[in-house]
């Protein structure tokens, strides 16, 4: 019984290591040198291990990054916010596991 509890506790703490945020996009763009796209945000993401926290950077080598950029740009253009789960860093900026447009 104790082993099951310990395993479940470890699993929950591992999945909660990703930071989930609601952010307001203030701009969006892409770097033509390496193809990295980014979404500038109003909020500061202080609970990440990344050095910079005023934007979300999308790794062009990961599947879905083009769709994430499209969602970020759509939110910026429509004056909507984004729900973003941060999972690691890309170029010392927070990198999303997922993001979607909300309110």
C-alpha positions in Angstrom: 0.0 0.0 0.0 2.8 2.4 0.9 4.6 1.7 -2.4 1.5 2.6 -4.3 1.1 5.8 -2.4 4.7 6.7 -2.9 4.5 6.0 -6.7 1.4 8.0 -7.1 2.9 10.9 -5.1 6.1 10.8 -7.3 4.0 10.7 -10.4 1.9 13.7 -9.4 4.9 15.8 -8.4 6.6 15.0 -11.7 3.5 16.0 -13.8 3.0 19.2 -11.8 6.6 20.3 -12.5 5.3 21.9 -15.8 4.0 25.4 -15.2 0.6 26.3 -16.5 -0.2 30.0 -17.2 -2.8 32.3 -18.7 -0.9 35.0 -20.6 -1.6 38.1 -22.7 0.3 38.2 -26.0 1.7 41.6 -27.0 3.4 40.6 -30.2 4.6 37.7 -32.3 7.4 37.1 -34.7 10.0 34.7 -36.2 13.8 34.7 -36.5 14.9 34.1 -40.1 18.3 32.8 -39.1 17.2 29.7 -37.3 13.4 29.6 -37.8 12.5 30.1 -34.1 9.2 31.8 -33.7 8.2 33.6 -30.4 5.2 35.1 -28.7 5.9 38.2 -26.6 3.8 38.3 -23.5 2.7 40.9 -21.0 3.2 38.7 -17.9 6.6 37.6 -16.5 6.9 33.9 -16.1 8.9 33.8 -12.9 8.4 30.1 -12.0 10.4 28.7 -14.9 14.1 27.7 -14.9 14.7 29.9 -18.0 16.9 33.0 -17.9 14.4 35.1 -19.8 10.7 35.1 -19.2 9.0 37.8 -21.2 8.2 35.6 -24.2 7.5 32.1 -25.2 9.8 30.6 -27.8 8.8 27.8 -30.1 11.4 25.2 -31.1 11.0 24.8 -34.9 12.3 21.2 -34.7 9.3 20.1 -32.6 6.1 18.9 -34.1 3.2 21.4 -33.6 5.3 24.5 -33.3 3.8 26.0 -36.5 0.3 25.5 -35.1 1.3 26.9 -31.7 2.7 30.0 -33.5 -0.6 30.4 -35.5 -2.6 30.2 -32.2 -0.4 32.8 -30.6 -0.6 35.1 -33.5 -4.4 34.6 -33.7 -4.7 35.4 -30.0 -2.6 38.6 -30.4 -4.6 39.8 -33.4 -7.9 39.1 -31.7 -7.0 40.6 -28.3 -7.4 37.2 -26.6 -5.3 35.5 -24.0 -3.5 32.2 -24.2 -3.3 29.2 -21.8 0.2 27.9 -22.0 1.9 25.0 -20.3 5.6 25.6 -20.0 7.8 22.5 -20.4 11.5 23.5 -20.4 13.4 26.2 -22.2 14.3 27.0 -25.8 17.1 29.5 -26.2 16.8 30.4 -22.5 13.1 31.3 -22.9 10.1 29.3 -21.7 9.0 26.7 -24.3 5.4 25.4 -24.4 4.3 21.8 -24.2 0.9 23.2 -25.4 -0.9 26.4 -25.8 -4.4 27.4 -26.8 -6.5 30.6 -27.2 -8.9 31.5 -24.4 -11.3 34.3 -23.5 
